[in-house]
Amino acid sequence: MEHDDKIQKTDEEWERELTPEQYRIMREKQTEVPYSGKYVHTKDKGVYRCAACGAELFSSDTKFDSGTGWPSFAEVLGNDRVKTGHDTSSGMERVEVTCARCGAHLGHVFDDGPTETGKRYCINSVCLDLDTGEARKPDQSA
Ligand code: FE
């Protein structure tokens, strides 16, 4: 499937736009320290966007407390929003999750989720931007 809005940037461009920690995780596929991220315990309603490109990735409705120290979701907003790939780094067999739009590493997905989807998307906080929709509410003054 063709994604017309795909974003491709050089490492130098990403390095300028992302924080050092975001670059380390989203471009170099490292992992944030568990319980260190700002969204681990967040229950606010909204849409979690990719922190690198703004693509809408997860709904707060599917977020659950996995007890792992990373924000966890039962499903993606749309299956075409992320890509998955086999990851054997760190001596583990895992399925890596990347943003379909910009290619940023987001985290991993596991098959031990507690909801009916059976999935646990284990995502680094630093890769996400919670959009609570305040700015997008319809203008009622008109
Ligand atoms: Fe992205």
Backbone and ligand atoms as CSV (ligand in chain L), in Angstrom:
chain,resi,resn,atom,element,x,y,z
A,1,MET,N,N,0.844,-1.202,0.000
A,1,MET,CA,C,0.000,0.000,0.000
A,1,MET,C,C,0.880,1.252,0.000
A,2,GLU,N,N,0.462,2.232,-0.742
A,2,GLU,CA,C,1.247,3.456,-0.875
A,2,GLU,C,C,0.839,4.490,0.164
A,3,HIS,N,N,1.812,5.017,0.887
A,3,HIS,CA,C,1.523,6.085,1.844
A,3,HIS,C,C,2.061,7.395,1.286
A,4,ASP,N,N,1.165,8.225,0.818
A,4,ASP,CA,C,1.597,9.467,0.187
A,4,ASP,C,C,2.250,10.434,1.166
A,5,ASP,N,N,1.864,10.298,2.454
A,5,ASP,CA,C,2.359,11.265,3.428
A,5,ASP,C,C,3.592,10.757,4.157
A,6,LYS,N,N,4.245,9.757,3.577
A,6,LYS,CA,C,5.450,9.210,4.212
A,6,LYS,C,C,6.514,10.282,4.422
A,7,ILE,N,N,7.195,10.219,5.560
A,7,ILE,CA,C,8.215,11.208,5.882
A,7,ILE,C,C,9.573,10.538,5.917
A,8,GLN,N,N,10.480,11.072,5.125
A,8,GLN,CA,C,11.852,10.557,5.136
A,8,GLN,C,C,12.807,11.701,5.389
A,9,LYS,N,N,13.628,11.565,6.408
A,9,LYS,CA,C,14.608,12.592,6.737
A,9,LYS,C,C,15.946,11.933,7.001
A,10,THR,N,N,16.993,12.705,6.875
A,10,THR,CA,C,18.324,12.177,7.153
A,10,THR,C,C,18.535,12.110,8.665
A,11,ASP,N,N,19.544,11.346,9.061
A,11,ASP,CA,C,19.886,11.261,10.487
A,11,ASP,C,C,20.169,12.646,11.045
A,12,GLU,N,N,20.840,13.481,10.239
A,12,GLU,CA,C,21.187,14.837,10.701
A,12,GLU,C,C,19.924,15.646,10.953
A,13,GLU,N,N,18.935,15.518,10.079
A,13,GLU,CA,C,17.680,16.251,10.262
A,13,GLU,C,C,16.943,15.781,11.515
A,14,TRP,N,N,16.876,14.459,11.707
A,14,TRP,CA,C,16.205,13.932,12.904
A,14,TRP,C,C,16.936,14.383,14.156
A,15,GLU,N,N,18.243,14.399,14.099
A,15,GLU,CA,C,19.032,14.785,15.266
A,15,GLU,C,C,18.733,16.236,15.670
A,16,ARG,N,N,18.495,17.073,14.674
A,16,ARG,CA,C,18.161,18.474,14.963
A,16,ARG,C,C,16.772,18.609,15.566
A,17,GLU,N,N,15.825,17.765,15.098
A,17,GLU,CA,C,14.424,17.929,15.501
A,17,GLU,C,C,14.062,17.215,16.792
A,18,LEU,N,N,14.751,16.133,17.082
A,18,LEU,CA,C,14.391,15.334,18.259
A,18,LEU,C,C,15.298,15.684,19.430
A,19,THR,N,N,14.819,15.407,20.648
A,19,THR,CA,C,15.699,15.532,21.812
A,19,THR,C,C,16.713,14.392,21.727
A,20,PRO,N,N,17.829,14.525,22.440
A,20,PRO,CA,C,18.823,13.438,22.414
A,20,PRO,C,C,18.225,12.097,22.818
A,21,GLU,N,N,17.330,12.089,23.819
A,21,GLU,CA,C,16.732,10.820,24.233
A,21,GLU,C,C,15.788,10.288,23.157
A,22,GLN,N,N,15.005,11.186,22.554
A,22,GLN,CA,C,14.124,10.739,21.472
A,22,GLN,C,C,14.940,10.164,20.328
A,23,TYR,N,N,16.033,10.798,19.987
A,23,TYR,CA,C,16.864,10.311,18.883
A,23,TYR,C,C,17.428,8.933,19.216
A,24,ARG,N,N,17.904,8.791,20.426
A,24,ARG,CA,C,18.499,7.528,20.877
A,24,ARG,C,C,17.479,6.383,20.777
A,25,ILE,N,N,16.234,6.679,21.112
A,25,ILE,CA,C,15.211,5.632,21.114
A,25,ILE,C,C,14.541,5.502,19.743
A,26,MET,N,N,14.098,6.610,19.165
A,26,MET,CA,C,13.299,6.529,17.930
A,26,MET,C,C,14.139,6.221,16.688
A,27,ARG,N,N,15.384,6.667,16.674
A,27,ARG,CA,C,16.224,6.410,15.499
A,27,ARG,C,C,17.242,5.305,15.753
A,28,GLU,N,N,17.668,5.129,17.014
A,28,GLU,CA,C,18.690,4.106,17.294
A,28,GLU,C,C,18.099,2.910,18.038
A,29,LYS,N,N,16.781,2.895,18.197
A,29,LYS,CA,C,16.036,1.735,18.692
A,29,LYS,C,C,16.421,1.312,20.103
A,30,GLN,N,N,16.801,2.280,20.931
A,30,GLN,CA,C,17.053,1.927,22.326
A,30,GLN,C,C,15.747,2.030,23.106
A,31,THR,N,N,15.824,1.791,24.413
A,31,THR,CA,C,14.616,1.738,25.245
A,31,THR,C,C,14.769,2.661,26.438
A,32,GLU,N,N,13.690,3.377,26.765
A,32,GLU,CA,C,13.766,4.251,27.936
A,32,GLU,C,C,13.720,3.416,29.212
A,33,VAL,N,N,14.268,3.955,30.274
A,33,VAL,CA,C,14.279,3.273,31.564
A,33,VAL,C,C,12.829,3.082,32.023
A,34,PRO,N,N,12.455,1.855,32.455
A,34,PRO,CA,C,11.077,1.633,32.878
A,34,PRO,C,C,10.651,2.596,33.987
A,35,TYR,N,N,9.414,2.993,33.960
A,35,TYR,CA,C,8.808,3.932,34.919
A,35,TYR,C,C,9.394,5.347,34.838
A,36,SER,N,N,10.260,5.597,33.850
A,36,SER,CA,C,10.848,6.932,33.727
A,36,SER,C,C,10.021,7.826,32.817
A,37,GLY,N,N,9.166,7.231,31.995
A,37,GLY,CA,C,8.450,7.999,30.985
A,37,GLY,C,C,7.262,8.753,31.539
A,38,LYS,N,N,6.903,9.838,30.849
A,38,LYS,CA,C,5.853,10.712,31.384
A,38,LYS,C,C,4.444,10.139,31.219
A,39,TYR,N,N,4.265,9.119,30.391
A,39,TYR,CA,C,2.905,8.605,30.154
A,39,TYR,C,C,2.621,7.260,30.809
A,40,VAL,N,N,3.536,6.772,31.649
A,40,VAL,CA,C,3.350,5.436,32.244
A,40,VAL,C,C,2.004,5.330,32.958
A,41,HIS,N,N,1.687,6.340,33.762
A,41,HIS,CA,C,0.470,6.263,34.579
A,41,HIS,C,C,-0.647,7.175,34.066
A,42,THR,N,N,-0.447,7.773,32.918
A,42,THR,CA,C,-1.423,8.742,32.416
A,42,THR,C,C,-2.753,8.079,32.061
A,43,LYS,N,N,-3.860,8.708,32.540
A,43,LYS,CA,C,-5.186,8.192,32.204
A,43,LYS,C,C,-5.997,9.237,31.434
A,44,ASP,N,N,-5.360,10.336,31.072
A,44,ASP,CA,C,-6.058,11.388,30.326
A,44,ASP,C,C,-6.565,10.861,28.991
A,45,LYS,N,N,-7.731,11.397,28.570
A,45,LYS,CA,C,-8.317,10.979,27.302
A,45,LYS,C,C,-7.654,11.722,26.145
A,46,GLY,N,N,-7.494,11.031,25.057
A,46,GLY,CA,C,-6.942,11.692,23.888
A,46,GLY,C,C,-6.329,10.698,22.928
A,47,VAL,N,N,-5.614,11.257,21.972
A,47,VAL,CA,C,-4.957,10.444,20.956
A,47,VAL,C,C,-3.443,10.594,21.125
A,48,TYR,N,N,-2.782,9.469,21.206
A,48,TYR,CA,C,-1.324,9.492,21.296
A,48,TYR,C,C,-0.749,9.544,19.885
A,49,ARG,N,N,-0.019,10.620,19.614
A,49,ARG,CA,C,0.606,10.807,18.310
A,49,ARG,C,C,2.075,10.420,18.359
A,50,CYS,N,N,2.618,10.118,17.196
A,50,CYS,CA,C,4.053,9.891,17.063
A,50,CYS,C,C,4.761,11.201,17.398
A,51,ALA,N,N,5.719,11.162,18.324
A,51,ALA,CA,C,6.413,12.380,18.747
A,51,ALA,C,C,7.327,12.926,17.657
A,52,ALA,N,N,7.614,12.104,16.666
A,52,ALA,CA,C,8.511,12.560,15.605
A,52,ALA,C,C,7.757,13.180,14.433
A,53,CYS,N,N,6.599,12.615,14.076
A,53,CYS,CA,C,5.921,13.086,12.854
A,53,CYS,C,C,4.469,13.492,13.082
A,54,GLY,N,N,3.916,13.233,14.262
A,54,GLY,CA,C,2.549,13.646,14.554
A,54,GLY,C,C,1.466,12.681,14.114
A,55,ALA,N,N,1.819,11.562,13.521
A,55,ALA,CA,C,0.813,10.589,13.093
A,55,ALA,C,C,0.028,10.075,14.300
A,56,GLU,N,N,-1.293,9.937,14.147
A,56,GLU,CA,C,-2.124,9.434,15.236
A,56,GLU,C,C,-1.933,7.926,15.346
A,57,LEU,N,N,-1.502,7.461,16.517
A,57,LEU,CA,C,-1.127,6.054,16.651
A,57,LEU,C,C,-2.032,5.252,17.575
A,58,PHE,N,N,-2.288,5.780,18.779
A,58,PHE,CA,C,-3.050,5.015,19.767
A,58,PHE,C,C,-4.110,5.894,20.420
A,59,SER,N,N,-5.240,5.266,20.775
A,59,SER,CA,C,-6.269,5.963,21.536
A,59,SER,C,C,-6.075,5.673,23.016
A,60,SER,N,N,-6.343,6.692,23.850
A,60,SER,CA,C,-6.250,6.483,25.296
A,60,SER,C,C,-7.245,5.413,25.748
A,61,ASP,N,N,-8.297,5.186,24.964
A,61,ASP,CA,C,-9.305,4.178,25.320
A,61,ASP,C,C,-8.718,2.773,25.378
A,62,THR,N,N,-7.625,2.540,24.669
A,62,THR,CA,C,-7.049,1.192,24.624
A,62,THR,C,C,-5.797,1.087,25.495
A,63,LYS,N,N,-5.516,2.139,26.274
A,63,LYS,CA,C,-4.339,2.123,27.159
A,63,LYS,C,C,-4.672,1.369,28.439
A,64,PHE,N,N,-3.747,0.578,28.894
A,64,PHE,CA,C,-3.977,-0.146,30.146
A,64,PHE,C,C,-2.686,-0.191,30.951
A,65,ASP,N,N,-2.818,-0.490,32.233
A,65,ASP,CA,C,-1.646,-0.567,33.092
A,65,ASP,C,C,-1.089,-1.976,33.052
A,66,SER,N,N,0.053,-2.124,32.394
A,66,SER,CA,C,0.630,-3.453,32.224
A,66,SER,C,C,1.565,-3.833,33.372
A,67,GLY,N,N,1.898,-2.843,34.217
A,67,GLY,CA,C,2.825,-3.116,35.305
A,67,GLY,C,C,4.261,-3.279,34.848
A,68,THR,N,N,4.549,-2.906,33.604
A,68,THR,CA,C,5.901,-3.084,33.065
A,68,THR,C,C,6.748,-1.831,33.180
A,69,GLY,N,N,6.083,-0.663,33.374
A,69,GLY,CA,C,6.832,0.578,33.424
A,69,GLY,C,C,6.840,1.343,32.119
A,70,TRP,N,N,6.122,0.810,31.120
A,70,TRP,CA,C,5.969,1.520,29.849
A,70,TRP,C,C,4.486,1.647,29.516
A,71,PRO,N,N,4.106,2.725,28.858
A,71,PRO,CA,C,2.715,2.839,28.403
A,71,PRO,C,C,2.362,1.633,27.524
A,72,SER,N,N,1.173,1.070,27.777
A,72,SER,CA,C,0.793,-0.132,27.039
A,72,SER,C,C,-0.593,0.032,26.450
A,73,PHE,N,N,-0.764,-0.465,25.232
A,73,PHE,CA,C,-2.017,-0.315,24.508
A,73,PHE,C,C,-2.460,-1.665,23.950
A,74,ALA,N,N,-3.798,-1.833,23.865
A,74,ALA,CA,C,-4.337,-3.097,23.372
A,74,ALA,C,C,-4.389,-3.155,21.847
A,75,GLU,N,N,-4.433,-1.976,21.225
A,75,GLU,CA,C,-4.460,-1.975,19.756
A,75,GLU,C,C,-4.045,-0.618,19.214
A,76,VAL,N,N,-3.752,-0.614,17.903
A,76,VAL,CA,C,-3.374,0.605,17.205
A,76,VAL,C,C,-4.647,1.258,16.680
A,77,LEU,N,N,-4.635,2.557,16.495
A,77,LEU,CA,C,-5.803,3.261,15.946
A,77,LEU,C,C,-6.197,2.704,14.579
A,78,GLY,N,N,-5.225,2.314,13.822
A,78,GLY,CA,C,-5.465,1.650,12.544
A,78,GLY,C,C,-4.249,0.806,12.243
A,79,ASN,N,N,-4.467,-0.387,11.710
A,79,ASN,CA,C,-3.327,-1.284,11.533
A,79,ASN,C,C,-2.292,-0.754,10.557
A,80,ASP,N,N,-2.692,0.190,9.705
A,80,ASP,CA,C,-1.712,0.751,8.772
A,80,ASP,C,C,-0.895,1.875,9.407
A,81,ARG,N,N,-1.184,2.184,10.666
A,81,ARG,CA,C,-0.455,3.278,11.328
A,81,ARG,C,C,0.943,2.863,11.775
A,82,VAL,N,N,1.129,1.583,12.018
A,82,VAL,CA,C,2.449,1.107,12.440
A,82,VAL,C,C,2.877,-0.062,11.554
A,83,LYS,N,N,4.172,-0.321,11.593
A,83,LYS,CA,C,4.719,-1.495,10.937
A,83,LYS,C,C,5.362,-2.362,12.004
A,84,THR,N,N,5.352,-3.654,11.788
A,84,THR,CA,C,5.994,-4.557,12.732
A,84,THR,C,C,7.091,-5.329,12.021
A,85,GLY,N,N,8.090,-5.694,12.783
A,85,GLY,CA,C,9.206,-6.438,12.201
A,85,GLY,C,C,9.887,-7.295,13.249
A,86,HIS,N,N,10.504,-8.358,12.778
A,86,HIS,CA,C,11.200,-9.294,13.653
A,86,HIS,C,C,12.447,-8.630,14.243
A,87,ASP,N,N,12.606,-8.707,15.550
A,87,ASP,CA,C,13.740,-8.073,16.226
A,87,ASP,C,C,14.423,-9.096,17.115
A,88,THR,N,N,15.690,-9.389,16.826
A,88,THR,CA,C,16.420,-10.369,17.646
A,88,THR,C,C,17.537,-9.701,18.449
A,89,SER,N,N,17.490,-8.356,18.535
A,89,SER,CA,C,18.520,-7.663,19.303
A,89,SER,C,C,18.372,-7.947,20.796
A,90,SER,N,N,19.395,-7.673,21.557
A,90,SER,CA,C,19.410,-7.884,23.008
A,90,SER,C,C,19.164,-9.343,23.383
A,91,GLY,N,N,19.416,-10.255,22.456
A,91,GLY,CA,C,19.270,-11.677,22.747
A,91,GLY,C,C,17.852,-12.126,22.983
A,92,MET,N,N,16.877,-11.331,22.480
A,92,MET,CA,C,15.472,-11.690,22.671
A,92,MET,C,C,14.767,-11.756,21.323
A,93,GLU,N,N,13.744,-12.594,21.250
A,93,GLU,CA,C,12.892,-12.657,20.073
A,93,GLU,C,C,11.707,-11.745,20.307
A,94,ARG,N,N,11.688,-10.616,19.610
A,94,ARG,CA,C,10.595,-9.675,19.834
A,94,ARG,C,C,10.078,-9.142,18.513
A,95,VAL,N,N,8.891,-8.559,18.573
A,95,VAL,CA,C,8.332,-7.915,17.387
A,95,VAL,C,C,8.410,-6.404,17.600
A,96,GLU,N,N,9.237,-5.776,16.788
A,96,GLU,CA,C,9.424,-4.334,16.883
A,96,GLU,C,C,8.246,-3.596,16.246
A,97,VAL,N,N,7.876,-2.458,16.834
A,97,VAL,CA,C,6.821,-1.617,16.278
A,97,VAL,C,C,7.428,-0.286,15.846
A,98,THR,N,N,7.206,0.085,14.589
A,98,THR,CA,C,7.686,1.368,14.090
A,98,THR,C,C,6.524,2.175,13.519
A,99,CYS,N,N,6.696,3.494,13.497
A,99,CYS,CA,C,5.692,4.375,12.902
A,99,CYS,C,C,5.707,4.183,11.387
A,100,ALA,N,N,4.536,3.895,10.816
A,100,ALA,CA,C,4.472,3.642,9.379
A,100,ALA,C,C,4.782,4.896,8.576
A,101,ARG,N,N,4.566,6.048,9.183
A,101,ARG,CA,C,4.741,7.293,8.441
A,101,ARG,C,C,6.190,7.763,8.389
A,102,CYS,N,N,6.886,7.688,9.520
A,102,CYS,CA,C,8.243,8.243,9.554
A,102,CYS,C,C,9.314,7.211,9.863
A,103,GLY,N,N,8.900,5.976,10.171
A,103,GLY,CA,C,9.876,4.923,10.406
A,103,GLY,C,C,10.469,4.916,11.798
A,104,ALA,N,N,9.975,5.783,12.693
A,104,ALA,CA,C,10.542,5.846,14.038
A,104,ALA,C,C,10.278,4.564,14.807
A,105,HIS,N,N,11.283,4.105,15.525
A,105,HIS,CA,C,11.087,3.002,16.453
A,105,HIS,C,C,10.179,3.486,17.585
A,106,LEU,N,N,9.168,2.661,17.942
A,106,LEU,CA,C,8.233,3.052,18.995
A,106,LEU,C,C,8.341,2.140,20.214
A,107,GLY,N,N,8.536,0.856,19.972
A,107,GLY,CA,C,8.581,-0.118,21.055
A,107,GLY,C,C,8.401,-1.508,20.476
A,108,HIS,N,N,7.704,-2.364,21.229
A,108,HIS,CA,C,7.489,-3.738,20.781
A,108,HIS,C,C,6.042,-4.147,21.053
A,109,VAL,N,N,5.582,-5.193,20.373
A,109,VAL,CA,C,4.241,-5.720,20.628
A,109,VAL,C,C,4.359,-7.184,21.034
A,110,PHE,N,N,3.592,-7.524,22.074
A,110,PHE,CA,C,3.617,-8.883,22.614
A,110,PHE,C,C,2.206,-9.474,22.576
A,111,ASP,N,N,2.142,-10.805,22.612
A,111,ASP,CA,C,0.853,-11.497,22.504
A,111,ASP,C,C,0.268,-11.868,23.861
A,112,ASP,N,N,0.611,-11.118,24.892
A,112,ASP,CA,C,0.105,-11.464,26.222
A,112,ASP,C,C,-0.803,-10.361,26.792
A,113,GLY,N,N,-1.462,-9.637,25.906
A,113,GLY,CA,C,-2.338,-8.560,26.357
A,113,GLY,C,C,-3.545,-9.083,27.112
A,114,PRO,N,N,-4.063,-8.288,28.064
A,114,PRO,CA,C,-5.164,-8.736,28.918
A,114,PRO,C,C,-6.553,-8.530,28.313
A,115,THR,N,N,-6.656,-7.829,27.198
A,115,THR,CA,C,-7.976,-7.565,26.617
A,115,THR,C,C,-8.261,-8.550,25.492
A,116,GLU,N,N,-9.411,-8.383,24.850
A,116,GLU,CA,C,-9.804,-9.346,23.814
A,116,GLU,C,C,-8.899,-9.317,22.584
A,117,THR,N,N,-8.119,-8.221,22.413
A,117,THR,CA,C,-7.197,-8.202,21.271
A,117,THR,C,C,-6.021,-9.144,21.516
A,118,GLY,N,N,-5.725,-9.424,22.788
A,118,GLY,CA,C,-4.596,-10.286,23.107
A,118,GLY,C,C,-3.247,-9.620,22.923
A,119,LYS,N,N,-3.275,-8.354,22.479
A,119,LYS,CA,C,-2.019,-7.664,22.179
A,119,LYS,C,C,-1.608,-6.727,23.311
A,120,ARG,N,N,-0.315,-6.564,23.460
A,120,ARG,CA,C,0.231,-5.570,24.382
A,120,ARG,C,C,1.281,-4.769,23.625
A,121,TYR,N,N,0.875,-3.598,23.177
A,121,TYR,CA,C,1.822,-2.695,22.526
A,121,TYR,C,C,2.558,-1.950,23.625
A,122,CYS,N,N,3.831,-2.262,23.765
A,122,CYS,CA,C,4.673,-1.720,24.830
A,122,CYS,C,C,5.504,-0.598,24.210
A,123,ILE,N,N,5.116,0.652,24.516
A,123,ILE,CA,C,5.622,1.797,23.764
A,123,ILE,C,C,6.381,2.760,24.685
A,124,ASN,N,N,7.497,3.259,24.222
A,124,ASN,CA,C,8.254,4.242,24.996
A,124,ASN,C,C,7.492,5.563,25.074
A,125,SER,N,N,7.375,6.125,26.283
A,125,SER,CA,C,6.689,7.412,26.461
A,125,SER,C,C,7.273,8.495,25.565
A,126,VAL,N,N,8.582,8.478,25.451
A,126,VAL,CA,C,9.277,9.555,24.758
A,126,VAL,C,C,8.959,9.567,23.253
A,127,CYS,N,N,8.384,8.473,22.756
A,127,CYS,CA,C,8.004,8.391,21.346
A,127,CYS,C,C,6.590,8.916,21.110
A,128,LEU,N,N,5.906,9.290,22.197
A,128,LEU,CA,C,4.499,9.663,22.091
A,128,LEU,C,C,4.244,11.108,22.508
A,129,ASP,N,N,3.203,11.670,21.943
A,129,ASP,CA,C,2.712,12.998,22.299
A,129,ASP,C,C,1.209,12.870,22.491
A,130,LEU,N,N,0.723,13.056,23.718
A,130,LEU,CA,C,-0.718,12.920,23.946
A,130,LEU,C,C,-1.434,14.188,23.508
A,131,ASP,N,N,-2.338,14.017,22.564
A,131,ASP,CA,C,-3.161,15.115,22.065
A,131,ASP,C,C,-4.534,14.976,22.716
A,132,THR,N,N,-4.833,15.881,23.669
A,132,THR,CA,C,-6.095,15.760,24.399
A,132,THR,C,C,-7.257,16.390,23.641
A,133,GLY,N,N,-6.977,16.909,22.477
A,133,GLY,CA,C,-8.049,17.381,21.611
A,133,GLY,C,C,-8.578,18.758,21.918
A,134,GLU,N,N,-7.999,19.416,22.935
A,134,GLU,CA,C,-8.498,20.744,23.310
A,134,GLU,C,C,-8.494,21.695,22.122
A,135,ALA,N,N,-7.411,21.634,21.373
A,135,ALA,CA,C,-7.256,22.582,20.271
A,135,ALA,C,C,-8.113,22.220,19.067
A,136,ARG,N,N,-8.636,20.987,19.057
A,136,ARG,CA,C,-9.356,20.548,17.875
A,136,ARG,C,C,-10.876,20.530,18.079
A,137,LYS,N,N,-11.305,20.989,19.246
A,137,LYS,CA,C,-12.751,21.004,19.480
A,137,LYS,C,C,-13.409,21.967,18.500
A,138,PRO,N,N,-14.634,21.613,18.047
A,138,PRO,CA,C,-15.298,22.487,17.089
A,138,PRO,C,C,-15.500,23.884,17.678
A,139,ASP,N,N,-15.365,24.873,16.849
A,139,ASP,CA,C,-15.528,26.253,17.289
A,139,ASP,C,C,-17.017,26.529,17.489
A,140,GLN,N,N,-17.416,26.715,18.768
A,140,GLN,CA,C,-18.836,26.889,19.067
A,140,GLN,C,C,-19.231,28.351,19.171
A,141,SER,N,N,-18.283,29.225,18.948
A,141,SER,CA,C,-18.575,30.660,19.050
A,141,SER,C,C,-19.177,31.185,17.742
A,142,ALA,N,N,-19.028,30.418,16.685
A,142,ALA,CA,C,-19.486,30.894,15.372
A,142,ALA,C,C,-21.010,30.864,15.267
L,1,FE,FE,FE,6.112,8.948,13.037
